[in-house]
Amino acid sequence: MKLLYFAWLRAKIGTAEETVDVPAGITTVGHLLEWLKARGPRFADALQDASVVRVAVNQDYVPWDHPVQPGDEVALFPPVTGG
Amino acid sequence: MIRVQRDDFDVGAEIARLTKGRHEIGGIVTFVGVVRDAAGADRIGAMTLEHYPGMTEKQLGEIEADARRRWKLEALLIVHRYGRLEPGERIVLVVTAAAHRQAAFEACEFLVDWLKTKAPFWKLEETDTGPRWVEAQSGDDEAAKRWVE
C-alpha cells in the first residue's frame, strides 16, 4: 500500500511518501489510522486528533469506514486551504 | 478546462484564448485570487502552496463537470498555481462564459466555493514569527454548503 502525507502531517511524520505492507485485518481507513498511530511517537502525534485528518483513497475523499486494500494509494492530509 | 501550474498566468490572454471565435457567448465572469500581505494582525511575507498532484486534477475535473451539469456554460477555465508566492501575486483564475450573465456569475461563485473546500491545496504562510500552516475556515465550508442540492 502506498501512503502519502501532505502539509503539516508530512512535516510531523517526517516523510512525504512510503510503501507499507499492512497486516491482514486492516480493512478500513479507520483500522489503518489506528495501526499507523501505533507505529511510533511521530505518527501518534500527527494523528492524535482525527477531526483534522482527511483521507483520500485512490485520489477520492473517503469516510473512516471506507475499505482499504493492498495496492491502494492512501493519502492523509489536513483540511484543504486552496483558492 | 483545468490547469495546475507553477507559473503565473495572463488573465487577458487566458480569456481571449478561451473565448476566441465563440460568438454564442454573451457574458464572461472572471475570479482572480491573489496573495494578501496580512492574516489578522500578522504580516505575511509570502506563502507556499503545496498540492497533491493527480488528485488535484481529478478533483478540479469533477468540480468542472458538476458546474457544467448545473449551468449551461459555453466555456470554463480553472488555473491554480502552486509553489512560493508573494503578496500581490495571482494564485487562482476561474473563468466562466455563458450566453447570459446569470449562469456565468453563479457558476463562477460555485467553482470558487468548491475549490476552496475540495481541491487538495495547503498554504504555508511566512509570518514575522515563522512559518505557519493556514487553517481551513469554517466560513468556506458554509459557503460551499449553499450549493448542496
gemmi code that builds the backbone of each chain (N, CA, C; Angstrom):
import gemmi

chains = {
    "A": [
        ("MET", (0.849, -1.191, 0.000), (0.000, 0.000, 0.000), (0.889, 1.247, 0.000)),
        ("LYS", (0.525, 2.194, -0.862), (1.306, 3.427, -0.935), (0.641, 4.494, -0.053)),
        ("LEU", (1.430, 5.072, 0.852), (0.903, 6.099, 1.754), (1.536, 7.436, 1.415)),
        ("LEU", (0.713, 8.473, 1.353), (1.183, 9.833, 1.079), (0.735, 10.742, 2.215)),
        ("TYR", (1.624, 11.688, 2.585), (1.296, 12.641, 3.645), (1.540, 14.053, 3.119)),
        ("PHE", (0.648, 14.975, 3.483), (0.783, 16.347, 2.987), (0.713, 17.365, 4.122)),
        ("ALA", (1.260, 18.550, 3.812), (1.197, 19.733, 4.681), (1.764, 19.400, 6.075)),
        ("TRP", (1.099, 19.828, 7.163), (1.731, 19.620, 8.490), (1.759, 18.144, 8.888)),
        ("LEU", (0.920, 17.318, 8.280), (1.020, 15.880, 8.568), (2.342, 15.326, 8.039)),
        ("ARG", (2.734, 15.792, 6.845), (4.017, 15.376, 6.280), (5.163, 15.852, 7.177)),
        ("ALA", (5.062, 17.121, 7.628), (6.129, 17.685, 8.455), (6.244, 16.922, 9.788)),
        ("LYS", (5.110, 16.615, 10.399), (5.144, 15.927, 11.696), (5.619, 14.479, 11.569)),
        ("ILE", (5.163, 13.808, 10.510), (5.535, 12.405, 10.340), (6.966, 12.282, 9.835)),
        ("GLY", (7.399, 13.275, 9.071), (8.796, 13.311, 8.648), (9.062, 12.632, 7.318)),
        ("THR", (8.002, 12.259, 6.617), (8.190, 11.698, 5.275), (6.976, 12.072, 4.428)),
        ("ALA", (7.201, 12.132, 3.104), (6.108, 12.506, 2.197), (5.411, 11.284, 1.626)),
        ("GLU", (6.142, 10.169, 1.578), (5.620, 9.013, 0.859), (6.311, 7.749, 1.341)),
        ("GLU", (5.584, 6.682, 1.463), (6.194, 5.393, 1.803), (5.299, 4.264, 1.286)),
        ("THR", (5.909, 3.121, 1.106), (5.143, 1.933, 0.726), (5.201, 0.965, 1.895)),
        ("VAL", (4.038, 0.520, 2.351), (3.994, -0.342, 3.535), (3.206, -1.620, 3.240)),
        ("ASP", (3.580, -2.677, 3.947), (2.777, -3.904, 3.957), (1.933, -3.860, 5.217)),
        ("VAL", (0.641, -3.661, 5.040), (-0.203, -3.604, 6.231), (-0.645, -5.017, 6.604)),
        ("PRO", (-0.758, -5.265, 7.907), (-1.155, -6.610, 8.333), (-2.570, -6.962, 7.870)),
        ("ALA", (-2.817, -8.243, 7.743), (-4.180, -8.693, 7.467), (-5.072, -8.204, 8.598)),
        ("GLY", (-6.293, -7.881, 8.306), (-7.188, -7.372, 9.348), (-7.338, -5.864, 9.277)),
        ("ILE", (-6.387, -5.205, 8.580), (-6.516, -3.759, 8.369), (-7.346, -3.582, 7.090)),
        ("THR", (-8.632, -3.451, 7.238), (-9.505, -3.469, 6.052), (-10.245, -2.161, 5.803)),
        ("THR", (-10.145, -1.221, 6.768), (-10.812, 0.078, 6.563), (-9.831, 1.211, 6.865)),
        ("VAL", (-10.221, 2.410, 6.445), (-9.428, 3.608, 6.740), (-9.251, 3.759, 8.254)),
        ("GLY", (-10.307, 3.522, 9.011), (-10.233, 3.637, 10.470), (-9.211, 2.690, 11.071)),
        ("HIS", (-9.212, 1.430, 10.594), (-8.204, 0.459, 11.054), (-6.796, 0.955, 10.731)),
        ("LEU", (-6.653, 1.451, 9.504), (-5.337, 1.893, 9.039), (-4.802, 3.025, 9.930)),
        ("LEU", (-5.684, 3.986, 10.282), (-5.245, 5.106, 11.114), (-4.814, 4.616, 12.495)),
        ("GLU", (-5.565, 3.687, 13.060), (-5.179, 3.142, 14.373), (-3.836, 2.424, 14.286)),
        ("TRP", (-3.650, 1.659, 13.224), (-2.385, 0.937, 13.028), (-1.216, 1.920, 12.863)),
        ("LEU", (-1.443, 2.986, 12.098), (-0.382, 3.983, 11.890), (-0.014, 4.677, 13.202)),
        ("LYS", (-1.023, 5.007, 14.009), (-0.771, 5.701, 15.281), (0.136, 4.889, 16.190)),
        ("ALA", (0.057, 3.566, 16.055), (0.860, 2.690, 16.918), (2.270, 2.467, 16.371)),
        ("ARG", (2.606, 3.110, 15.240), (3.920, 2.866, 14.635), (5.033, 3.686, 15.282)),
        ("GLY", (4.669, 4.669, 16.091), (5.724, 5.459, 16.725), (5.212, 6.814, 17.144)),
        ("PRO", (6.027, 7.546, 17.936), (5.564, 8.816, 18.501), (5.230, 9.873, 17.441)),
        ("ARG", (5.964, 9.874, 16.325), (5.672, 10.869, 15.290), (4.268, 10.655, 14.717)),
        ("PHE", (3.940, 9.383, 14.470), (2.613, 9.074, 13.938), (1.537, 9.365, 14.981)),
        ("ALA", (1.820, 8.978, 16.216), (0.837, 9.200, 17.285), (0.537, 10.686, 17.433)),
        ("ASP", (1.597, 11.500, 17.350), (1.432, 12.946, 17.490), (0.654, 13.518, 16.302)),
        ("ALA", (1.052, 13.124, 15.094), (0.425, 13.680, 13.888), (-1.049, 13.304, 13.781)),
        ("LEU", (-1.381, 12.109, 14.252), (-2.735, 11.582, 14.028), (-3.607, 11.609, 15.275)),
        ("GLN", (-3.149, 12.307, 16.332), (-3.888, 12.233, 17.601), (-5.283, 12.832, 17.499)),
        ("ASP", (-5.453, 13.879, 16.682), (-6.775, 14.491, 16.537), (-7.337, 14.142, 15.158)),
        ("ALA", (-8.141, 13.092, 15.123), (-8.653, 12.599, 13.836), (-9.589, 13.602, 13.166)),
        ("SER", (-10.106, 14.568, 13.944), (-11.046, 15.519, 13.349), (-10.364, 16.468, 12.365)),
        ("VAL", (-9.033, 16.547, 12.412), (-8.318, 17.410, 11.464), (-7.512, 16.584, 10.459)),
        ("VAL", (-7.861, 15.307, 10.317), (-7.215, 14.451, 9.323), (-8.239, 14.085, 8.245)),
        ("ARG", (-7.888, 14.380, 7.006), (-8.721, 13.971, 5.875), (-8.013, 12.833, 5.160)),
        ("VAL", (-8.806, 11.943, 4.566), (-8.229, 10.771, 3.911), (-8.770, 10.642, 2.496)),
        ("ALA", (-7.859, 10.364, 1.560), (-8.259, 10.055, 0.186), (-7.727, 8.673, -0.159)),
        ("VAL", (-8.573, 7.840, -0.748), (-8.141, 6.541, -1.260), (-8.241, 6.603, -2.779)),
        ("ASN", (-7.110, 6.347, -3.416), (-7.035, 6.426, -4.875), (-7.570, 7.761, -5.389)),
        ("GLN", (-7.208, 8.835, -4.650), (-7.441, 10.226, -5.032), (-8.893, 10.674, -4.927)),
        ("ASP", (-9.706, 9.940, -4.154), (-11.050, 10.394, -3.827), (-11.207, 10.472, -2.309)),
        ("TYR", (-11.888, 11.545, -1.839), (-12.173, 11.662, -0.410), (-13.030, 10.482, 0.039)),
        ("VAL", (-12.686, 9.930, 1.205), (-13.467, 8.804, 1.713), (-13.699, 8.970, 3.213)),
        ("PRO", (-14.789, 8.351, 3.733), (-15.029, 8.341, 5.177), (-14.224, 7.245, 5.862)),
        ("TRP", (-14.262, 7.267, 7.199), (-13.443, 6.353, 8.017), (-13.735, 4.866, 7.763)),
        ("ASP", (-14.989, 4.583, 7.371), (-15.353, 3.166, 7.198), (-15.102, 2.658, 5.778)),
        ("HIS", (-14.459, 3.478, 4.971), (-14.170, 3.066, 3.589), (-13.136, 1.930, 3.585)),
        ("PRO", (-13.306, 0.921, 2.709), (-12.331, -0.172, 2.672), (-10.974, 0.237, 2.093)),
        ("VAL", (-9.926, -0.405, 2.591), (-8.580, -0.252, 2.004), (-8.030, -1.647, 1.726)),
        ("GLN", (-7.193, -1.711, 0.691), (-6.588, -2.995, 0.340), (-5.196, -2.770, -0.233)),
        ("PRO", (-4.373, -3.844, -0.244), (-3.024, -3.707, -0.809), (-3.121, -3.167, -2.234)),
        ("GLY", (-2.216, -2.263, -2.599), (-2.263, -1.678, -3.933), (-2.948, -0.330, -3.965)),
        ("ASP", (-3.699, 0.008, -2.904), (-4.340, 1.324, -2.837), (-3.307, 2.423, -2.626)),
        ("GLU", (-3.642, 3.610, -3.134), (-2.889, 4.819, -2.790), (-3.722, 5.566, -1.753)),
        ("VAL", (-3.195, 5.653, -0.535), (-3.929, 6.278, 0.567), (-3.190, 7.546, 0.982)),
        ("ALA", (-3.889, 8.671, 0.952), (-3.279, 9.949, 1.317), (-3.923, 10.486, 2.575)),
        ("LEU", (-3.088, 11.007, 3.489), (-3.549, 11.621, 4.726), (-3.128, 13.081, 4.706)),
        ("PHE", (-4.077, 13.977, 5.027), (-3.737, 15.401, 4.992), (-4.719, 16.207, 5.824)),
        ("PRO", (-4.340, 17.458, 6.187), (-5.267, 18.304, 6.925), (-6.350, 18.839, 5.996)),
        ("PRO", (-7.404, 19.466, 6.559), (-8.415, 20.110, 5.713), (-7.747, 21.057, 4.714)),
        ("VAL", (-8.269, 21.094, 3.498), (-7.585, 21.817, 2.414), (-7.813, 23.331, 2.524)),
        ("THR", (-6.865, 24.090, 1.992), (-6.943, 25.552, 2.066), (-6.527, 26.186, 0.734)),
        ("GLY", (-7.105, 25.691, -0.345), (-6.765, 26.255, -1.664), (-7.572, 27.483, -1.985)),
        ("GLY", (-7.546, 27.879, -3.238), (-8.326, 29.013, -3.729), (-7.684, 30.338, -3.441)),
    ],
    "B": [
        ("MET", (-11.923, 23.469, -18.685), (-10.514, 23.126, -18.794), (-9.821, 23.452, -17.467)),
        ("ILE", (-8.894, 22.589, -17.095), (-8.218, 22.682, -15.802), (-6.718, 22.762, -16.028)),
        ("ARG", (-6.049, 23.654, -15.321), (-4.581, 23.651, -15.354), (-4.024, 23.896, -13.966)),
        ("VAL", (-3.001, 23.152, -13.594), (-2.305, 23.352, -12.322), (-0.855, 23.624, -12.694)),
        ("GLN", (-0.329, 24.764, -12.265), (0.991, 25.150, -12.763), (1.740, 26.005, -11.754)),
        ("ARG", (3.061, 26.029, -11.886), (3.922, 26.871, -11.063), (3.856, 28.318, -11.534)),
        ("ASP", (3.820, 28.496, -12.847), (3.979, 29.822, -13.441), (2.738, 30.696, -13.299)),
        ("ASP", (2.959, 31.997, -13.412), (1.883, 32.982, -13.432), (1.067, 32.810, -14.717)),
        ("PHE", (-0.102, 33.464, -14.739), (-0.927, 33.463, -15.946), (-1.303, 34.896, -16.298)),
        ("ASP", (-1.637, 35.102, -17.573), (-2.064, 36.413, -18.066), (-3.578, 36.347, -18.238)),
        ("VAL", (-4.302, 37.082, -17.394), (-5.766, 36.971, -17.360), (-6.370, 37.291, -18.720)),
        ("GLY", (-5.919, 38.401, -19.328), (-6.481, 38.806, -20.616), (-6.231, 37.766, -21.696)),
        ("ALA", (-5.005, 37.245, -21.716), (-4.650, 36.252, -22.732), (-5.435, 34.962, -22.535)),
        ("GLU", (-5.655, 34.583, -21.274), (-6.418, 33.360, -20.999), (-7.865, 33.507, -21.479)),
        ("ILE", (-8.475, 34.665, -21.190), (-9.867, 34.883, -21.613), (-9.952, 34.899, -23.143)),
        ("ALA", (-8.991, 35.575, -23.776), (-9.007, 35.670, -25.241), (-8.901, 34.289, -25.874)),
        ("ARG", (-8.001, 33.449, -25.321), (-7.799, 32.117, -25.888), (-9.031, 31.230, -25.659)),
        ("LEU", (-9.628, 31.373, -24.477), (-10.775, 30.530, -24.114), (-12.005, 30.837, -24.972)),
        ("THR", (-12.171, 32.102, -25.338), (-13.440, 32.522, -25.947), (-13.300, 32.904, -27.424)),
        ("LYS", (-12.128, 32.734, -27.983), (-11.877, 33.142, -29.374), (-12.855, 32.458, -30.337)),
        ("GLY", (-13.566, 33.263, -31.117), (-14.483, 32.727, -32.120), (-15.764, 32.153, -31.555)),
        ("ARG", (-15.950, 32.244, -30.242), (-17.131, 31.634, -29.599), (-18.236, 32.688, -29.495)),
        ("HIS", (-18.897, 32.954, -30.589), (-19.816, 34.093, -30.636), (-21.174, 33.797, -30.013)),
        ("GLU", (-21.350, 32.585, -29.501), (-22.573, 32.288, -28.750), (-22.464, 32.809, -27.311)),
        ("ILE", (-21.248, 33.207, -26.923), (-21.019, 33.717, -25.567), (-21.504, 35.158, -25.451)),
        ("GLY", (-22.294, 35.416, -24.378), (-22.778, 36.774, -24.152), (-22.237, 37.388, -22.882)),
        ("GLY", (-21.660, 36.555, -21.994), (-21.133, 37.078, -20.731), (-19.980, 36.237, -20.229)),
        ("ILE", (-18.962, 36.918, -19.728), (-17.777, 36.229, -19.192), (-17.550, 36.752, -17.782)),
        ("VAL", (-17.467, 35.833, -16.816), (-17.182, 36.216, -15.427), (-15.815, 35.652, -15.051)),
        ("THR", (-15.014, 36.499, -14.379), (-13.653, 36.111, -14.006), (-13.444, 36.303, -12.515)),
        ("PHE", (-12.850, 35.313, -11.859), (-12.396, 35.475, -10.480), (-10.890, 35.274, -10.464)),
        ("VAL", (-10.178, 36.209, -9.835), (-8.741, 36.072, -9.656), (-8.453, 36.148, -8.168)),
        ("GLY", (-7.881, 35.091, -7.604), (-7.466, 35.102, -6.199), (-6.007, 35.513, -6.125)),
        ("VAL", (-5.689, 36.439, -5.194), (-4.314, 36.911, -5.050), (-3.854, 36.781, -3.598)),
        ("VAL", (-2.552, 36.815, -3.394), (-1.973, 36.681, -2.052), (-2.084, 38.015, -1.315)),
        ("ARG", (-2.677, 37.981, -0.103), (-2.739, 39.167, 0.763), (-1.452, 39.294, 1.563)),
        ("ASP", (-1.206, 40.522, 2.079), (0.024, 40.718, 2.866), (-0.226, 40.619, 4.366)),
        ("ALA", (-1.434, 40.232, 4.751), (-1.726, 40.144, 6.183), (-2.750, 39.053, 6.434)),
        ("ALA", (-2.649, 38.428, 7.611), (-3.651, 37.474, 8.076), (-3.950, 37.856, 9.507)),
        ("GLY", (-5.102, 38.501, 9.737), (-5.376, 39.047, 11.055), (-4.352, 40.126, 11.364)),
        ("ALA", (-3.674, 39.996, 12.502), (-2.690, 41.006, 12.897), (-1.298, 40.710, 12.333)),
        ("ASP", (-1.145, 39.544, 11.697), (0.189, 39.122, 11.250), (0.479, 39.555, 9.820)),
        ("ARG", (1.709, 40.002, 9.610), (2.148, 40.333, 8.256), (2.608, 39.050, 7.572)),
        ("ILE", (2.251, 38.910, 6.297), (2.612, 37.730, 5.524), (3.652, 38.131, 4.486)),
        ("GLY", (4.834, 37.542, 4.598), (5.894, 37.867, 3.650), (5.737, 37.108, 2.344)),
        ("ALA", (5.192, 35.901, 2.432), (4.971, 35.056, 1.259), (4.195, 33.830, 1.720)),
        ("MET", (3.699, 33.067, 0.777), (3.116, 31.774, 1.132), (3.537, 30.734, 0.103)),
        ("THR", (3.621, 29.486, 0.578), (3.948, 28.392, -0.329), (2.747, 27.471, -0.418)),
        ("LEU", (2.286, 27.263, -1.641), (1.156, 26.364, -1.876), (1.672, 24.997, -2.260)),
        ("GLU", (1.260, 24.015, -1.445), (1.575, 22.616, -1.723), (0.302, 21.964, -2.246)),
        ("HIS", (0.423, 20.980, -3.127), (-0.779, 20.271, -3.558), (-0.479, 18.801, -3.774)),
        ("TYR", (-1.508, 18.058, -4.118), (-1.430, 16.609, -4.291), (-1.578, 16.332, -5.789)),
        ("PRO", (-0.440, 16.266, -6.491), (-0.508, 16.083, -7.951), (-1.313, 14.823, -8.284)),
        ("GLY", (-2.153, 14.926, -9.244), (-3.005, 13.798, -9.605), (-4.390, 13.974, -9.003)),
        ("MET", (-4.449, 14.017, -7.665), (-5.758, 14.232, -7.032), (-6.269, 15.641, -7.323)),
        ("THR", (-5.364, 16.601, -7.364), (-5.798, 17.973, -7.656), (-6.526, 18.018, -8.992)),
        ("GLU", (-5.905, 17.474, -10.017), (-6.508, 17.494, -11.351), (-7.825, 16.720, -11.348)),
        ("LYS", (-7.854, 15.592, -10.647), (-9.063, 14.775, -10.600), (-10.210, 15.533, -9.932)),
        ("GLN", (-9.916, 16.167, -8.783), (-10.978, 16.885, -8.064), (-11.448, 18.106, -8.840)),
        ("LEU", (-10.498, 18.845, -9.430), (-10.899, 20.024, -10.208), (-11.731, 19.598, -11.414)),
        ("GLY", (-11.369, 18.479, -12.026), (-12.132, 17.967, -13.164), (-13.558, 17.611, -12.764)),
        ("GLU", (-13.703, 17.040, -11.558), (-15.048, 16.680, -11.090), (-15.866, 17.929, -10.770)),
        ("ILE", (-15.197, 18.951, -10.202), (-15.896, 20.209, -9.913), (-16.339, 20.863, -11.224)),
        ("GLU", (-15.473, 20.806, -12.240), (-15.830, 21.359, -13.551), (-17.050, 20.638, -14.126)),
        ("ALA", (-17.026, 19.298, -14.068), (-18.137, 18.518, -14.624), (-19.434, 18.844, -13.897)),
        ("ASP", (-19.341, 19.031, -12.565), (-20.523, 19.357, -11.768), (-21.087, 20.713, -12.196)),
        ("ALA", (-20.216, 21.705, -12.392), (-20.670, 23.033, -12.818), (-21.343, 22.958, -14.192)),
        ("ARG", (-20.781, 22.144, -15.066), (-21.366, 22.041, -16.419), (-22.718, 21.324, -16.390)),
        ("ARG", (-22.926, 20.452, -15.410), (-24.241, 19.820, -15.271), (-25.276, 20.814, -14.759)),
        ("ARG", (-24.843, 21.724, -13.888), (-25.802, 22.614, -13.240), (-26.161, 23.825, -14.086)),
        ("TRP", (-25.201, 24.327, -14.852), (-25.433, 25.532, -15.647), (-25.048, 25.279, -17.101)),
        ("LYS", (-25.708, 25.993, -17.998), (-25.351, 25.868, -19.408), (-24.192, 26.834, -19.678)),
        ("LEU", (-22.993, 26.283, -19.664), (-21.788, 27.095, -19.843), (-21.206, 26.833, -21.231)),
        ("GLU", (-20.751, 27.889, -21.858), (-20.119, 27.747, -23.175), (-18.621, 27.499, -23.039)),
        ("ALA", (-18.039, 28.010, -21.952), (-16.603, 27.804, -21.728), (-16.308, 27.937, -20.242)),
        ("LEU", (-15.265, 27.241, -19.798), (-14.917, 27.233, -18.376), (-13.412, 26.983, -18.267)),
        ("LEU", (-12.758, 27.745, -17.407), (-11.323, 27.553, -17.202), (-10.986, 27.738, -15.728)),
        ("ILE", (-10.218, 26.804, -15.178), (-9.645, 26.974, -13.837), (-8.131, 26.821, -13.975)),
        ("VAL", (-7.387, 27.828, -13.522), (-5.930, 27.725, -13.449), (-5.551, 27.929, -11.992)),
        ("HIS", (-4.854, 26.976, -11.387), (-4.446, 27.101, -9.979), (-2.936, 26.955, -9.909)),
        ("ARG", (-2.306, 27.907, -9.241), (-0.840, 27.851, -9.112), (-0.421, 27.146, -7.834)),
        ("TYR", (0.832, 26.689, -7.805), (1.423, 26.152, -6.587), (2.836, 26.722, -6.469)),
        ("GLY", (3.502, 26.437, -5.355), (4.845, 26.964, -5.132), (4.816, 28.221, -4.275)),
        ("ARG", (5.936, 28.935, -4.221), (6.053, 30.106, -3.343), (5.550, 31.364, -4.054)),
        ("LEU", (4.632, 32.060, -3.401), (4.014, 33.253, -3.985), (4.075, 34.396, -2.981)),
        ("GLU", (4.354, 35.597, -3.483), (4.455, 36.765, -2.611), (3.180, 37.600, -2.711)),
        ("PRO", (2.961, 38.490, -1.717), (1.750, 39.318, -1.737), (1.587, 40.033, -3.085)),
        ("GLY", (0.353, 40.012, -3.564), (0.049, 40.622, -4.858), (0.087, 39.634, -6.005)),
        ("GLU", (0.745, 38.500, -5.794), (0.810, 37.507, -6.879), (-0.516, 36.778, -7.011)),
        ("ARG", (-0.817, 36.417, -8.254), (-2.048, 35.668, -8.527), (-1.902, 34.214, -8.076)),
        ("ILE", (-2.975, 33.676, -7.472), (-2.999, 32.274, -7.049), (-3.872, 31.441, -7.979)),
        ("VAL", (-5.060, 31.953, -8.245), (-6.046, 31.137, -8.963), (-6.855, 32.011, -9.917)),
        ("LEU", (-7.224, 31.401, -11.042), (-8.090, 32.054, -12.029), (-9.269, 31.136, -12.313)),
        ("VAL", (-10.471, 31.703, -12.242), (-11.668, 30.962, -12.658), (-12.396, 31.816, -13.681)),
        ("VAL", (-12.642, 31.274, -14.851), (-13.380, 31.980, -15.898), (-14.575, 31.134, -16.306)),
        ("THR", (-15.750, 31.765, -16.303), (-16.944, 31.072, -16.799), (-17.569, 31.942, -17.881)),
        ("ALA", (-18.013, 31.324, -18.947), (-18.627, 32.057, -20.056), (-19.917, 31.357, -20.440)),
        ("ALA", (-20.959, 32.171, -20.651), (-22.274, 31.623, -20.974), (-22.992, 32.588, -21.911)),
        ("ALA", (-24.123, 32.147, -22.450), (-24.902, 33.022, -23.326), (-25.425, 34.208, -22.525)),
        ("HIS", (-25.794, 33.941, -21.249), (-26.351, 35.007, -20.420), (-25.603, 35.084, -19.096)),
        ("ARG", (-25.615, 36.269, -18.489), (-24.728, 36.529, -17.351), (-25.017, 35.684, -16.109)),
        ("GLN", (-26.308, 35.373, -15.873), (-26.646, 34.731, -14.604), (-25.923, 33.398, -14.435)),
        ("ALA", (-25.920, 32.593, -15.479), (-25.245, 31.292, -15.398), (-23.756, 31.484, -15.152)),
        ("ALA", (-23.167, 32.471, -15.803), (-21.725, 32.700, -15.652), (-21.387, 33.157, -14.232)),
        ("PHE", (-22.189, 34.083, -13.677), (-21.950, 34.561, -12.308), (-22.089, 33.412, -11.310)),
        ("GLU", (-23.210, 32.689, -11.400), (-23.480, 31.638, -10.414), (-22.433, 30.530, -10.493)),
        ("ALA", (-22.103, 30.111, -11.703), (-21.144, 29.014, -11.861), (-19.767, 29.416, -11.340)),
        ("CYS", (-19.389, 30.676, -11.548), (-18.071, 31.129, -11.085), (-18.018, 31.074, -9.561)),
        ("GLU", (-19.079, 31.545, -8.901), (-19.109, 31.532, -7.441), (-19.092, 30.094, -6.911)),
        ("PHE", (-19.863, 29.234, -7.542), (-19.884, 27.808, -7.199), (-18.484, 27.204, -7.291)),
        ("LEU", (-17.803, 27.466, -8.383), (-16.479, 26.881, -8.605), (-15.475, 27.342, -7.551)),
        ("VAL", (-15.513, 28.636, -7.217), (-14.568, 29.152, -6.221), (-14.863, 28.555, -4.855)),
        ("ASP", (-16.163, 28.503, -4.493), (-16.532, 27.917, -3.200), (-16.065, 26.469, -3.113)),
        ("TRP", (-16.263, 25.701, -4.172), (-15.930, 24.294, -4.110), (-14.443, 24.039, -4.176)),
        ("LEU", (-13.725, 24.845, -4.935), (-12.285, 24.547, -4.988), (-11.614, 24.888, -3.661)),
        ("LYS", (-12.230, 25.812, -2.893), (-11.682, 26.105, -1.556), (-11.862, 24.939, -0.583)),
        ("THR", (-12.897, 24.141, -0.801), (-13.160, 23.058, 0.153), (-12.803, 21.676, -0.380)),
        ("LYS", (-12.579, 21.535, -1.701), (-12.341, 20.221, -2.284), (-10.948, 20.044, -2.898)),
        ("ALA", (-10.401, 21.100, -3.475), (-9.123, 20.947, -4.180), (-8.002, 20.763, -3.152)),
        ("PRO", (-7.190, 19.709, -3.272), (-6.175, 19.420, -2.244), (-4.933, 20.311, -2.347)),
        ("PHE", (-5.123, 21.544, -1.839), (-4.028, 22.509, -1.723), (-3.890, 22.889, -0.251)),
        ("TRP", (-2.659, 23.208, 0.149), (-2.410, 23.687, 1.514), (-1.448, 24.854, 1.429)),
        ("LYS", (-1.715, 25.870, 2.300), (-0.913, 27.097, 2.270), (-0.047, 27.187, 3.521)),
        ("LEU", (1.244, 27.383, 3.307), (2.183, 27.633, 4.401), (2.592, 29.106, 4.327)),
        ("GLU", (2.163, 29.882, 5.347), (2.464, 31.312, 5.347), (3.794, 31.583, 6.025)),
        ("GLU", (4.530, 32.559, 5.499), (5.740, 33.049, 6.159), (5.353, 34.300, 6.931)),
        ("THR", (5.303, 34.190, 8.273), (4.929, 35.335, 9.100), (6.171, 35.847, 9.832)),
        ("ASP", (5.998, 36.979, 10.551), (7.114, 37.559, 11.310), (7.625, 36.599, 12.378)),
        ("THR", (6.739, 35.698, 12.819), (7.126, 34.773, 13.897), (7.452, 33.379, 13.370)),
        ("GLY", (7.587, 33.247, 12.048), (7.943, 31.953, 11.483), (6.853, 31.393, 10.579)),
        ("PRO", (7.128, 30.217, 10.001), (6.142, 29.631, 9.087), (4.930, 29.083, 9.825)),
        ("ARG", (3.776, 29.150, 9.180), (2.537, 28.698, 9.817), (1.584, 28.165, 8.754)),
        ("TRP", (1.047, 26.952, 8.983), (0.069, 26.384, 8.051), (-1.266, 27.085, 8.219)),
        ("VAL", (-1.853, 27.506, 7.117), (-3.176, 28.131, 7.155), (-4.214, 27.075, 7.521)),
        ("GLU", (-5.093, 27.435, 8.472), (-6.159, 26.508, 8.853), (-7.386, 26.735, 7.982)),
        ("ALA", (-8.112, 25.659, 7.715), (-9.342, 25.765, 6.940), (-10.332, 26.651, 7.681)),
        ("GLN", (-11.093, 27.429, 6.933), (-12.068, 28.344, 7.513), (-13.445, 27.708, 7.487)),
        ("SER", (-14.132, 27.724, 8.644), (-15.477, 27.142, 8.663), (-16.396, 27.922, 7.726)),
        ("GLY", (-16.110, 29.216, 7.528), (-16.914, 30.023, 6.593), (-16.850, 29.494, 5.176)),
        ("ASP", (-15.702, 28.885, 4.809), (-15.582, 28.310, 3.473), (-16.500, 27.100, 3.327)),
        ("ASP", (-16.584, 26.289, 4.388), (-17.484, 25.137, 4.347), (-18.927, 25.602, 4.215)),
        ("GLU", (-19.265, 26.660, 4.995), (-20.638, 27.181, 4.937), (-20.952, 27.690, 3.537)),
        ("ALA", (-19.992, 28.389, 2.927), (-20.205, 28.928, 1.578), (-20.443, 27.799, 0.585)),
        ("ALA", (-19.685, 26.718, 0.729), (-19.833, 25.599, -0.208), (-21.160, 24.874, -0.005)),
        ("LYS", (-21.625, 24.842, 1.251), (-22.873, 24.112, 1.543), (-24.085, 24.723, 0.851)),
        ("ARG", (-23.999, 26.023, 0.524), (-25.109, 26.665, -0.184), (-25.489, 25.911, -1.441)),
        ("TRP", (-24.486, 25.218, -2.012), (-24.690, 24.631, -3.342), (-25.111, 23.175, -3.276)),
        ("VAL", (-25.242, 22.628, -2.060), (-25.629, 21.217, -1.964), (-27.076, 21.072, -2.420)),
        ("GLU", (-27.293, 20.186, -3.366), (-28.630, 20.032, -3.959), (-29.498, 19.118, -3.100)),
    ],
}
model = gemmi.Model(1)
for chain_id, residues in chains.items():
    chain = gemmi.Chain(chain_id)
    for i, (resn, *xyz) in enumerate(residues, 1):
        res = gemmi.Residue()
        res.name, res.seqid = resn, gemmi.SeqId(i, " ")
        for name, pos in zip(("N", "CA", "C"), xyz):
            atom = gemmi.Atom()
            atom.name, atom.element = name, gemmi.Element(name[0])
            atom.pos, atom.b_iso = gemmi.Position(*pos), 0.0
            res.add_atom(atom)
        chain.add_residue(res)
    model.add_chain(chain)
structure = gemmi.Structure()
structure.add_model(model)
structure.setup_entities()
